[in-house]
Amino acid sequence: MKRLPVLVAFLCGLSLPASAQDALVARGLIIAKNQATLSSNLASPVSAVHAELGDVVEKGQLLLSFDCSILQASMARVDAQLAGARANLKAKTRLRKLKSSSQLEVELARSEAAALEAERVSVNAKLAYCEVHAPFSGRIARRHVDAFETISQNEPLFDMVGYDLRIHVIAPSNWMRWMKVGDAFEIDIEEIGNTYPATVSVVGARVDHASQLVELYGDFKDKHAELLPGMSGQVRFPSRAGQ
């Protein structure tokens, strides 16, 4: 309803009150400081899903398990081959000392053992991906997979958002005449109908030349459990009359 006095004043050729002339408003969007889409590093069936939409999870918490029986079998095979290769290298080295084996045979045996050790490291690295853990504390914003599905490599598994929230604001670039980190403002969150105090934490380093807009980020002064990423509202800065 604030637009009505402005429109009437314009049509009547009257001067606007200072509070209306100097109103500094923009749109603000709540975003999570930490947010990520967790993807699969394996092409494997899902054996169990341990987190659901909306779940609160802690950093390191188990979210999903893959069926890695094939990788585990590969590891057993490599371990057996590596044991044989090490025994062969030990025997060739002993025979070399007795001059019953050539240096080339020793080097070939050492090379075979080294190749199997590298393969073991590779399989072990893949086994580390058999469980997916939360990279930070937060909530599950979306679950993309179900148990017993066969997942392709790089397929998304979960969307996660962190607890810490910030406000993303697109503001007129001429605000940079006075805008600085630490400036106070308020945001009216439309989904809830409440007003929350915040402060500027980042002033963008680049102005869009076409729109003459600049990005700002703000932090809430307190934590508010009712706020969620994606909520939005009007951002209001104190009047800058005379600046």
C-alpha positions as CSV (number, residue, x, y, z in Angstrom):
1,M,0.0,0.0,0.0
2,K,3.0,2.3,0.1
3,R,2.7,2.8,-3.6
4,L,-0.5,4.8,-3.4
5,P,0.8,7.9,-1.6
6,V,3.7,7.9,-4.1
7,L,1.4,7.7,-7.1
8,V,-1.0,10.4,-5.7
9,A,1.9,12.8,-5.0
10,F,3.3,12.3,-8.5
11,L,0.0,13.0,-10.1
12,C,-0.7,16.1,-8.0
13,G,2.8,17.5,-8.5
14,L,3.4,17.4,-4.7
15,S,6.6,16.8,-2.9
16,L,7.0,13.4,-1.4
17,P,7.7,13.0,2.3
18,A,11.4,12.4,3.0
19,S,10.7,8.9,4.2
20,A,9.2,7.9,0.9
21,Q,11.8,9.7,-1.2
22,D,14.7,8.1,0.6
23,A,13.2,4.6,0.9
24,L,16.0,2.1,0.3
25,V,14.4,-1.2,-0.6
26,A,15.4,-4.3,-2.6
27,R,14.6,-7.9,-2.8
28,G,16.3,-10.5,-0.6
29,L,16.6,-14.2,-1.0
30,I,17.6,-16.6,1.8
31,I,20.3,-19.1,0.8
32,A,22.4,-21.6,2.7
33,K,26.1,-20.8,3.2
34,N,26.8,-24.5,2.6
35,Q,24.9,-26.3,0.0
36,A,25.8,-29.2,-2.2
37,T,24.5,-32.0,-4.5
38,L,26.1,-35.2,-3.5
39,S,26.9,-37.5,-6.4
40,S,27.9,-41.1,-6.8
41,N,31.6,-41.9,-7.5
42,L,30.6,-45.5,-8.3
43,A,28.4,-47.3,-10.8
44,S,26.8,-49.7,-8.4
45,P,23.5,-50.9,-6.8
46,V,22.3,-49.1,-3.7
47,S,22.1,-51.4,-0.8
48,A,20.5,-49.0,1.8
49,V,19.5,-45.3,2.1
50,H,19.9,-43.9,5.6
51,A,18.5,-40.4,5.2
52,E,15.2,-39.0,4.0
53,L,13.9,-35.6,2.9
54,G,14.0,-33.1,5.7
55,D,16.3,-35.2,7.9
56,V,18.7,-33.3,10.1
57,V,22.2,-34.8,9.7
58,E,25.6,-34.2,11.3
59,K,28.9,-34.0,9.5
60,G,30.2,-37.5,8.8
61,Q,26.9,-39.2,9.3
62,L,26.2,-42.2,7.0
63,L,23.7,-41.3,4.3
64,L,23.8,-44.1,1.8
65,S,25.5,-47.5,1.3
66,F,26.4,-49.2,-2.0
67,D,26.6,-52.9,-2.7
68,C,30.3,-53.3,-3.2
69,S,30.6,-57.1,-3.3
70,I,32.3,-57.0,-6.7
71,L,34.9,-54.5,-5.5
72,Q,35.4,-56.5,-2.3
73,A,36.0,-59.6,-4.5
74,S,38.4,-57.6,-6.6
75,M,40.3,-56.6,-3.5
76,A,40.6,-60.3,-2.4
77,R,41.9,-61.2,-5.8
78,V,44.5,-58.5,-5.8
79,D,45.6,-59.4,-2.3
80,A,46.1,-63.0,-3.4
81,Q,48.1,-62.0,-6.5
82,L,50.1,-59.5,-4.5
83,A,51.1,-62.1,-2.0
84,G,52.3,-64.4,-4.8
85,A,54.2,-61.5,-6.5
86,R,56.0,-60.6,-3.2
87,A,56.9,-64.3,-2.6
88,N,58.2,-64.5,-6.2
89,L,60.3,-61.3,-5.7
90,K,61.7,-62.7,-2.5
91,A,62.7,-65.9,-4.2
92,K,64.2,-64.2,-7.2
93,T,66.2,-61.9,-4.9
94,R,67.5,-64.9,-3.0
95,L,68.4,-66.8,-6.2
96,R,70.2,-63.7,-7.5
97,K,72.4,-63.7,-4.5
98,L,73.3,-67.3,-5.3
99,K,73.8,-66.2,-9.0
100,S,71.0,-68.6,-10.0
101,S,68.8,-65.8,-11.3
102,S,69.5,-62.8,-13.5
103,Q,69.0,-59.1,-12.5
104,L,66.4,-58.8,-15.2
105,E,64.3,-61.5,-13.6
106,V,64.5,-59.7,-10.2
107,E,63.5,-56.4,-11.8
108,L,60.5,-58.0,-13.6
109,A,59.4,-59.6,-10.3
110,R,59.7,-56.2,-8.5
111,S,57.8,-54.5,-11.3
112,E,54.9,-57.1,-11.1
113,A,54.7,-56.6,-7.3
114,A,54.7,-52.8,-7.7
115,A,51.9,-53.0,-10.3
116,L,49.7,-55.1,-8.0
117,E,50.4,-52.8,-5.1
118,A,49.2,-49.8,-7.3
119,E,46.1,-51.8,-8.3
120,R,45.4,-52.5,-4.7
121,V,45.5,-48.8,-3.9
122,S,43.1,-48.1,-6.7
123,V,40.6,-50.7,-5.6
124,N,40.9,-49.5,-2.0
125,A,40.2,-46.0,-3.1
126,K,37.0,-47.1,-4.8
127,L,35.9,-49.1,-1.7
128,A,36.1,-45.8,0.2
129,Y,33.1,-44.6,-2.0
130,C,30.9,-47.5,-0.9
131,E,29.5,-45.3,1.8
132,V,28.3,-41.7,1.4
133,H,28.7,-39.5,4.4
134,A,27.5,-36.0,5.0
135,P,30.2,-33.4,4.2
136,F,28.8,-30.9,6.6
137,S,26.0,-30.6,9.2
138,G,22.6,-29.6,7.8
139,R,19.4,-31.0,6.3
140,I,18.5,-33.2,3.4
141,A,16.7,-31.0,0.9
142,R,16.1,-33.7,-1.7
143,R,16.7,-37.5,-2.1
144,H,17.3,-38.6,-5.7
145,V,17.6,-42.3,-5.3
146,D,16.0,-45.3,-3.6
147,A,17.4,-48.5,-2.2
148,F,18.1,-51.3,-4.7
149,E,18.4,-48.9,-7.7
150,T,21.6,-49.3,-9.8
151,I,23.3,-45.9,-9.9
152,S,25.5,-44.6,-12.7
153,Q,28.7,-42.8,-11.9
154,N,28.2,-39.0,-11.2
155,E,24.4,-39.5,-10.7
156,P,23.0,-37.2,-8.0
157,L,22.1,-38.8,-4.7
158,F,21.1,-36.0,-2.3
159,D,20.8,-32.3,-2.2
160,M,22.0,-30.9,1.2
161,V,21.7,-27.5,2.8
162,G,23.6,-26.3,5.8
163,Y,22.3,-24.7,9.0
164,D,23.9,-21.3,8.5
165,L,21.9,-19.0,6.3
166,R,22.6,-15.7,4.6
167,I,20.7,-13.2,2.5
168,H,21.4,-12.6,-1.1
169,V,20.4,-9.1,-2.3
170,I,20.6,-7.5,-5.8
171,A,20.8,-3.8,-5.2
172,P,21.3,-0.6,-7.3
173,S,25.0,0.0,-7.9
174,N,24.7,3.6,-6.6
175,W,24.2,2.2,-3.2
176,M,28.0,1.6,-3.2
177,R,28.4,5.3,-2.5
178,W,27.6,4.6,1.1
179,M,27.2,0.8,1.4
180,K,29.9,-0.9,3.6
181,V,30.3,-4.2,5.4
182,G,28.6,-4.1,8.8
183,D,25.7,-1.8,7.7
184,A,22.4,-2.8,9.4
185,F,19.2,-3.6,7.5
186,E,15.9,-5.5,7.9
187,I,14.2,-8.1,5.8
188,D,10.5,-8.8,5.8
189,I,10.1,-12.6,5.1
190,E,6.9,-13.0,3.1
191,E,6.4,-16.7,3.8
192,I,6.4,-16.1,7.6
193,G,5.3,-12.4,7.9
194,N,8.1,-11.5,10.4
195,T,10.9,-9.0,10.1
196,Y,14.5,-9.9,10.9
197,P,17.5,-7.7,11.6
198,A,20.7,-8.4,9.6
199,T,24.0,-6.8,8.6
200,V,25.9,-6.6,5.4
201,S,28.7,-9.2,5.3
202,V,29.8,-8.9,1.6
203,V,29.6,-6.1,-0.9
204,G,30.0,-7.4,-4.5
205,A,33.3,-6.7,-6.3
206,R,31.7,-6.2,-9.7
207,V,28.8,-4.1,-11.1
208,D,26.7,-5.4,-14.0
209,H,27.1,-2.7,-16.6
210,A,23.8,-3.3,-18.3
211,S,21.5,-3.3,-15.3
212,Q,23.7,-1.2,-13.0
213,L,23.1,-3.7,-10.2
214,V,25.5,-5.1,-7.6
215,E,25.3,-8.2,-5.4
216,L,25.3,-8.0,-1.6
217,Y,25.2,-10.6,1.1
218,G,24.0,-10.2,4.6
219,D,24.0,-12.3,7.8
220,F,21.2,-12.6,10.3
221,K,22.1,-11.2,13.7
222,D,20.6,-14.4,15.3
223,K,19.8,-17.9,14.3
224,H,16.1,-18.5,13.5
225,A,15.0,-22.2,13.2
226,E,11.9,-21.2,11.3
227,L,13.8,-19.8,8.3
228,L,14.6,-21.9,5.3
229,P,16.6,-21.5,2.1
230,G,14.4,-20.1,-0.7
231,M,12.3,-17.8,1.5
232,S,12.4,-14.2,0.3
233,G,11.1,-10.7,1.1
234,Q,11.7,-7.0,1.0
235,V,15.1,-5.7,2.3
236,R,14.9,-2.3,3.9
237,F,17.9,-0.1,4.8
238,P,17.7,3.0,7.0
239,S,17.1,6.3,5.2
240,R,20.2,7.9,3.7
241,A,18.8,11.4,3.3
242,G,21.5,13.9,2.6
243,Q,24.0,11.2,1.5
